[in-house]
Amino acid sequence: MGIPASTGAATFADRNSSKQSITLNLKTVDGQALARRLIAESDVVANNFTPGTMEKFGLGYEAVKNIKKDIIYIAMSMQGDSGPESKYLGYG
């Protein structure tokens, strides 16, 4: 029997049990510097912040592309990049 989708943390743990993870505080200079080091070694950056947030951290597409030219950059905000609801958070 699977874990109900409504259990959030348990679902995350179940679906990511064989993966390594790290948490960064991108509001800090150290967190941003570590993100840049990780990006240089990565193939994909997945951004699910509201539009403009990664740019505030200096980690928008143009900045990331300058770190690694062949990066795949995924921006996936819940409400889209523009429009009246783009500033709102959400999870689907």
Contacts in CASP RR format, 6 or more apart in sequence:
PFRMAT RR
TARGET T0000
AUTHOR 0000-0000-0000
METHOD contacts of the structure
MODEL  1
MGIPASTGAATFADRNSSKQSITLNLKTVDGQALARRLIAESDVVANNFT
PGTMEKFGLGYEAVKNIKKDIIYIAMSMQGDSGPESKYLGYG
2 14 0 8 1.000
3 10 0 8 1.000
3 11 0 8 1.000
3 14 0 8 1.000
4 11 0 8 1.000
5 11 0 8 1.000
22 38 0 8 1.000
24 31 0 8 1.000
24 34 0 8 1.000
24 35 0 8 1.000
25 31 0 8 1.000
26 32 0 8 1.000
26 35 0 8 1.000
26 57 0 8 1.000
26 59 0 8 1.000
27 57 0 8 1.000
32 57 0 8 1.000
32 58 0 8 1.000
32 59 0 8 1.000
35 57 0 8 1.000
35 59 0 8 1.000
36 59 0 8 1.000
36 67 0 8 1.000
39 45 0 8 1.000
39 59 0 8 1.000
39 64 0 8 1.000
39 67 0 8 1.000
39 68 0 8 1.000
39 71 0 8 1.000
40 67 0 8 1.000
40 68 0 8 1.000
42 68 0 8 1.000
42 71 0 8 1.000
43 71 0 8 1.000
43 72 0 8 1.000
44 71 0 8 1.000
44 72 0 8 1.000
44 73 0 8 1.000
44 74 0 8 1.000
45 59 0 8 1.000
45 64 0 8 1.000
45 71 0 8 1.000
45 72 0 8 1.000
45 73 0 8 1.000
45 74 0 8 1.000
46 74 0 8 1.000
46 76 0 8 1.000
47 53 0 8 1.000
47 54 0 8 1.000
47 59 0 8 1.000
47 60 0 8 1.000
47 73 0 8 1.000
47 74 0 8 1.000
47 75 0 8 1.000
47 76 0 8 1.000
48 76 0 8 1.000
48 77 0 8 1.000
48 78 0 8 1.000
49 77 0 8 1.000
50 77 0 8 1.000
50 79 0 8 1.000
50 86 0 8 1.000
50 87 0 8 1.000
50 88 0 8 1.000
50 89 0 8 1.000
51 75 0 8 1.000
51 77 0 8 1.000
51 80 0 8 1.000
51 81 0 8 1.000
51 82 0 8 1.000
51 86 0 8 1.000
51 87 0 8 1.000
52 60 0 8 1.000
54 60 0 8 1.000
54 61 0 8 1.000
54 75 0 8 1.000
55 63 0 8 1.000
60 73 0 8 1.000
61 73 0 8 1.000
61 75 0 8 1.000
64 71 0 8 1.000
64 73 0 8 1.000
65 71 0 8 1.000
65 73 0 8 1.000
75 81 0 8 1.000
77 86 0 8 1.000
78 88 0 8 1.000
78 89 0 8 1.000
78 90 0 8 1.000
78 91 0 8 1.000
78 92 0 8 1.000
79 85 0 8 1.000
79 86 0 8 1.000
79 87 0 8 1.000
79 88 0 8 1.000
79 90 0 8 1.000
80 86 0 8 1.000
END
